[in-house]
Amino acid sequence: MTEAPKLTEVSVQGLLGRFNHTIKFPAEQEFVIVYGPNGIGKTKLLELISNTFTLKMGRVSGTPFAKALFSFNNGTRLTMENLAPPANDDQIEHDYTLRLLLEDAKGESTEWVNTRDQADLRDIPMSRWMRLIEKYTPVRYAGGGRWIDHETGRALNRTEVYDKYGFLIPPDLIPFPQIPEGISSFLKSADVHLIETQRLLTSALTQQDQSRSEPSNRITVREFSEDFSRRMHEALAQNSRTSQELDRTFPRRLLSAGYPPAAATEEAIRARYNEQSQLRDRLAEISLLQGSSDLPLPDKKLDPSQRLVLWTYLDDSERKLATFEDLLRRVQLFRDIVNSRFQFKQLRLNRNGFSFVTDLGQEIPAESLSSGEQHELVLAYDLLFNVAENSLVLIDEPEISLHVAWQQEFLNDIASIANTASLRFIVATHSPQIIHKWRSRAVSLGADN
């Protein structure tokens, strides 16, 4: 599989009509920090990056700028040029002309000029988007920026809805632009995810609630708890399928082997058995397995036939347990981050989702947490479970609702999440506590930069 290209530099000219900003982002680094005074364009810069990479051209045109250049570690360069006068506000109802140029390391280029009459479904206002989507597709809004696909029962974000069902919208209602294949395929490999932390915690009306005109209690933390339950059951279903196939062929494979392989020494068998037992115990902590193996090892020396059976059994167990490994890695980090921040309570994870238990033994639902605790919970979960691997994540002002001590640990958490979920981050902040010990990775966006 080809490695996804890594963004190594962003250079924007004429941002807000006056600022030139450059951010260097070495490919080996998990994150880079940008900071500066209010009005310098930190948020606009992140929005410009996000809207360019998701081809929300109407929104790109809503940001005053002259040119943006994105450079990648494979030699590719992507240039977005604004060929029309900048808009006066953030609305998309204005004429614009944008030129997008993709150049690869060999010097070959692909150009696309986009104008307002090519605006697509991702550029339209949310109210119109909701009417079109709910009229023509099997998707309904469920609050918190999530849409429920009634064909699969899964929660989708707006981009996923667009990618899966956008073609169902009649073309005469929303004209879809003809994007050159080279540009669209490259941008799909360079996925970008924008997190506006001030919007992470939302409550909304579900389709059922709208008919009753009553506010819904389905806020983001509850939706994420339900999403976690769904992921648990999907992992269990995959494990069951793998187990059934291996158990079905176990006798045949055992009989055809004849003798244990040379690697199947008694020491190796006992070492593998102990490793798998420890993994089972960790899985049992989140209710994915019952705990230790049903096959205890005998205390006496193993004869060749026993070594053959046990080695084959351990091979199968390794494949079965592997169906849980990715989920377990993310769960363990999620739990470690949350439990290290919250006082007097511990996160409890099981097949029904997650909740909390206080030091007095009282169980409380996640939506009863403080706003700061919910913010930390939702941000960690979103990054670990909802963002595609190899994405570039843009986080705007993560210090919102975070205690000073939590701010100082934020980038440590980001580094751990980056390594666990294969992500990279651009973090925009006002907080010196966020930057903390990471001054060497901070880029100042000043008027003279």
Buried (B, 14 or more C-beta within 10 A) or exposed (E): EEEBBBBBBBBBBBBBEEBBBEBEBEEEBBBBBBBBEEEBBBBBBBBBBBBBBBBBBBBBBBBBBBBBBBBBBBEBBBBBBBBEEBBEEEEBEBEBBBBBBBBBEEEEEBEBEBBBEBBBBBBBEEEEBBEBBBEBBBBBBBBBBBBBBEEEEBBBBBBBBBEBBBEEBEEEEBEEBEBEEBBBEBBEEBBBBBBBBEEBBEBBBBBEBBEEEEEBEBBBBBBBBBBBBEBBEEBBEBBEEBBEEBEEEBEEEBEEBEEBEEEBBBEBBEEBBEEBBEBBEBBEBBBBBEEEBEEEBEEEEBEEEBBBBBBBBBBBBBBBBEBBEEBBBBBBBBBBBBEEBBEEBEBBBBEBBBBBEEEEEEEEEBBEBEEBBBBBBBBBBBBBBBBEEBBBBBBBBBBBBBBEEBBBBBBBBBBBBBEBBEBBBBBBBBBEBBBBEBEEBBBEBEEEB
